[in-house]
Every structure is written in C-alpha cells, then in structure tokens.
Amino acid sequence: MERLERCNAREERGFTLVELLVVVVILAVLSAVAVPVFLGQREKAEDAAAQSNIATISQVISNGFSVGATPSVSGGAVAYTSAVGTQEVVLGGATASIVDSSDWCVEQEGGSETFHMTPLASVPASGECASPAGPPGVLDVAWQPVSNLSDSVRVVAQDGDGWIVGGNFTDVEGLPSRDRLIRINEDGALDSSWNAPANMNGAVYTIAQDGAGWIVGGNFTNVGGNPASDYLVRLSADGSLDTGWNPPAIGNLVYTVIPDGSGGWMVGGNFVMVNGNPQMNGVIQLNSDASLNTSFVTPDLMWTGLPSHLTIVPDGAGWIIAGSFQDAGFDQGVGGAFDRIVRVSNTGQVDTAFVPPPLNTGTVYSVVSDGSGGFIVGGTFTNVGGNPNRDYLIRLNSNGSLDTGWNAPTFTGGGVLTIAPDGGGWVIGGTLLTIGGDSGRNYLARVNGDGTLDSGWSTPALSERVYSIAPDTNGWIIGGMFTDVDGDSSWDRLLRVYS
C-alpha cells in the first residue's frame, strides 16, 4: 500500500523544470528543421505553378501567331480569334506583353523568384521580362486600355504601376458612376478598386501627386456632396475625398496645380477671386496645409474676358506664368511688355529682364524647360516675330527673347496643346491637322532638339486632338479626344506608343 502511494505521488508531481526545458529544446530543433523544409516545399510548388502557367499562356500566344492571328491582352486574359474560333487563356497572376510574333514576353512571380518566357525560349527562365520596345511612335497594340469613355481625357498622371486619368467623361465601359476621374492598371484595364468621389459635375484638368494622395483641379463643384469642394480637392490613395484638406474658396475653375518645392502648391486657373479677394488674378500659392500663402502676390494679369487657359512652370527662384493674358504687372508699374508669358519671383514680382516676343493672338497652353536655360512654348499663337511660318511652337532663350534659329515644322490646324521632353527632343500633341506638310501625320509628333520634325518617329493616324502625353517605360501614354486610331475604334481617348 505504501509503495502504491509513493508511485501515485510521483505521478501527481508532474514534469520537472529540466524535463520541460528538454522538451522545449527538442521542439525548437524540430521546428528549425521542419519549418524551412515546409516553406521550401511551398516555394518550390509556387515556382512550379508559375512556370506551368507561363508555359500555357506562351503556348496560346505561339498558337495564335502560327494561324495568322494577333493575340492581345485584355481583361486579365490573352486571346486571339481565328477561322476556327476564339482561343483564350486567363493570365492568373501572370503579365504578358505582345508586340509581334518575335517580340513578346510572359512573366509571373513564383514562390522564390520571378520567371519569364519569350519566343526564343522553350521553357520559362528566371528573371523578369525586358521592357518591350517597338519602333518609336508606333502604336502598342498589346496595350488594351479601358474602353468606351464617353468624352475626352484631359490629363494622365503616373501612379506606381498604373495611371490616374482625368477628363470630361461621364461614363466608362457603361458605368455611369465613373465620372471624370478613374485609375487604370499597368495593362490599361480599369482599376475597379479605386473609386473617386461620385457625381463630379465638371471636367478634371490637372492632377498632381501629394505623397500617397492626389491634388485634383478642374471645373467641378460640390464633390462628394461637400459644398466646400469646389474646383480644387485632395484625394486619398484609394480615390476617396480627403475632407480634412480645405483650400481657400476659389471662385472658378483650376487649370494647373504644381508643387512649389516647399510642401505647398502653385495653382493657376480661371478665377479672379479667392476667399472673396478680387485681387487674385488666376494664380495663387498654397501652404502645405492648403491655406493661402499671402506672401505671394499675383501681379495684375490683363485679360480680355476670363482666362481661357493658364499654366505655371518653375524656373529657378521663380515661376513662368503663361496663358491668354495680354499683359502683366501694371499694378507693379512694369506693364506693357508681357504678352501671354511673364516671369515672376517667388513673391510674385515681375522679372523685367525676361521679355518675351509679342504673341499677338491665341493662348499659350504648354511651357517646358529645354534643360539649357531656355523654354519650348506651345499654343495657338501665330506669326511670332513677324514670321508667318512660326506658328504654335517656338523656343525662348533664357531672357525670354525668341530663338530665331530654332524652327519648328509647319503646322495647320488649331495649335500645340501639350509638350513632353523626350531625350534630346520633344513629343508634342494638339489640334494639329497636318505636321511638316504631311497630311498623314496629325495631332501627335516628335521634334528634334533643333525644332525640326523627327521623321523617323512614326505616328498613328488619330481621328481627333491630343490633350495629354505622359511618360511610360519605353513609351508614352496619350490621352485626348480621338475615338479612332489607325482606323481601329478599340482605342478611344487613350493609347500607348513606343518611345
């Protein structure tokens, strides 16, 4: 009996601390061995799945070209149509770029690395696809953007692996809730997870990134039902209205917003009153908290009626302001020499040493620095410097004078609306019906560093004007009013060309 009690006592005593530590050590050793093995096996399985998926998609692309069809990427799938019907395969986590039968690539991330496959490979290989590149200016037929935009695209801003697109459209792919502002993914498809405020009742003209969010200006009022959200708002990263960002009351539409380099913003537009102050002639500066920077005093801009456009670009310790005004600075006692272009200091004082040529008629729509102190200027002006062939596009020297040795191509049509630097030249777009005397080259072109037409830069045939040119890797995203590209209505308002 006594022996039985001693046994029971030992059993009730449980494990000693030493015994428990031994168990913990054993479990740790097992985990150190088993967990990496498990994770390694999972990574191997994901690698194998990615390679298998890439191979399947690549086979579909090869099959398409072998029967004379051109596979395309749209709606998360690769597809082609031939005499025997339509063949389609879902991308399933992969991405594909297709230029032609000898230039395509499929890529997918596995568990431990990324794999890709091209026409030259029989099996997937490690690494990412090289950025696809076609002849400069040629339409990228593999980039299939969102379709059925009901009206024009006015601005495109890059957002990581996608773009924020603004304009005057009120319906996208049959979705009337997509008003004036959307986000598209890298392949051009609509990002349905990004939702701007509904019922924006006017066009979006300008978009500027602000950290993880966006400053948006245009002709809208009462955004998201907020009566204080007129003409200028801030959106969060997901597209929702930032109700904590409260700029001053702006009395009319905003054409341009750019960062001022100190956390604030330069804002230009059609307004002549801000917070009830009638002295704000279309240009203001905001502090980082969106309050009005009263140290910047806009010079008096003389308009005929309200401004039809206004643009602002940084220039050292000041700003170039351009638009449709006929003069500037009378309130500072310096008016009479600043026709549609003026340079001001960081406090708004007119720089009288910067004297542009009279532009006589029209409006300046775009100004970009040429990297050497001068400026490339585009608009609807004509006959600059008395030269009947100097219309729509000119170069100004650092002091504002006309560079008479820089000669752009001859144009017919309305004017140059947008300019984008491209290496040693510029890509231009607008309402140009013919460029360089070529009726087959319209609305979009590239000019060389000396202003001459880059004849090696092919241009797709567009049915209408170009408003926006945004850089992309080895290409350009083009937005505008066109509804037909090279006779194909698949690209309406948005397209991509190679650079």
C-alpha positions, 0 to 999 in steps of 0.5 A, a space after each residue: 500500500 505504501 509503495 502504491 502511494 509513493 508511485 501515485 505521488 510521483 505521478 501527481 508531481 508532474 514534469 520537472 523544470 529540466 524535463 520541460 526545458 528538454 522538451 522545449 529544446 527538442 521542439 525548437 530543433 524540430 521546428 528549425 528543421 521542419 519549418 524551412 523544409 515546409 516553406 521550401 516545399 511551398 516555394 518550390 510548388 509556387 515556382 512550379 505553378 508559375 512556370 506551368 502557367 507561363 508555359 500555357 499562356 506562351 503556348 496560346 500566344 505561339 498558337 495564335 501567331 502560327 494561324 495568322 492571328 494577333 493575340 492581345 491582352 485584355 481583361 486579365 486574359 490573352 486571346 486571339 480569334 481565328 477561322 476556327 474560333 476564339 482561343 483564350 487563356 486567363 493570365 492568373 497572376 501572370 503579365 504578358 506583353 505582345 508586340 509581334 510574333 518575335 517580340 513578346 514576353 510572359 512573366 509571373 512571380 513564383 514562390 522564390 523568384 520571378 520567371 519569364 518566357 519569350 519566343 526564343 525560349 522553350 521553357 520559362 527562365 528566371 528573371 523578369 521580362 525586358 521592357 518591350 520596345 517597338 519602333 518609336 511612335 508606333 502604336 502598342 497594340 498589346 496595350 488594351 486600355 479601358 474602353 468606351 469613355 464617353 468624352 475626352 481625357 484631359 490629363 494622365 498622371 503616373 501612379 506606381 504601376 498604373 495611371 490616374 486619368 482625368 477628363 470630361 467623361 461621364 461614363 466608362 465601359 457603361 458605368 455611369 458612376 465613373 465620372 471624370 476621374 478613374 485609375 487604370 492598371 499597368 495593362 490599361 484595364 480599369 482599376 475597379 478598386 479605386 473609386 473617386 468621389 461620385 457625381 463630379 459635375 465638371 471636367 478634371 484638368 490637372 492632377 498632381 501627386 501629394 505623397 500617397 494622395 492626389 491634388 485634383 483641379 478642374 471645373 467641378 463643384 460640390 464633390 462628394 456632396 461637400 459644398 466646400 469642394 469646389 474646383 480644387 480637392 485632395 484625394 486619398 490613395 484609394 480615390 476617396 475625398 480627403 475632407 480634412 484638406 480645405 483650400 481657400 474658396 476659389 471662385 472658378 475653375 483650376 487649370 494647373 496645380 504644381 508643387 512649389 518645392 516647399 510642401 505647398 502648391 502653385 495653382 493657376 486657373 480661371 478665377 479672379 477671386 479667392 476667399 472673396 479677394 478680387 485681387 487674385 488674378 488666376 494664380 495663387 500659392 498654397 501652404 502645405 496645409 492648403 491655406 493661402 500663402 499671402 506672401 505671394 502676390 499675383 501681379 495684375 494679369 490683363 485679360 480680355 474676358 476670363 482666362 481661357 487657359 493658364 499654366 505655371 512652370 518653375 524656373 529657378 527662384 521663380 515661376 513662368 506664368 503663361 496663358 491668354 493674358 495680354 499683359 502683366 504687372 501694371 499694378 507693379 508699374 512694369 506693364 506693357 511688355 508681357 504678352 501671354 508669358 511673364 516671369 515672376 519671383 517667388 513673391 510674385 514680382 515681375 522679372 523685367 529682364 525676361 521679355 518675351 516676343 509679342 504673341 499677338 493672338 491665341 493662348 499659350 497652353 504648354 511651357 517646358 524647360 529645354 534643360 539649357 536655360 531656355 523654354 519650348 512654348 506651345 499654343 495657338 499663337 501665330 506669326 511670332 516675330 513677324 514670321 508667318 511660318 512660326 506658328 504654335 511652337 517656338 523656343 525662348 532663350 533664357 531672357 525670354 527673347 525668341 530663338 530665331 534659329 530654332 524652327 519648328 515644322 509647319 503646322 495647320 490646324 488649331 495649335 500645340 496643346 501639350 509638350 513632353 521632353 523626350 531625350 534630346 527632343 520633344 513629343 508634342 500633341 494638339 489640334 494639329 491637322 497636318 505636321 511638316 506638310 504631311 497630311 498623314 501625320 496629325 495631332 501627335 509628333 516628335 521634334 528634334 532638339 533643333 525644332 525640326 520634325 523627327 521623321 523617323 518617329 512614326 505616328 498613328 493616324 488619330 481621328 481627333 486632338 491630343 490633350 495629354 502625353 505622359 511618360 511610360 517605360 519605353 513609351 508614352 501614354 496619350 490621352 485626348 479626344 480621338 475615338 479612332 486610331 489607325 482606323 481601329 475604334 478599340 482605342 478611344 481617348 487613350 493609347 500607348 506608343 513606343 518611345 
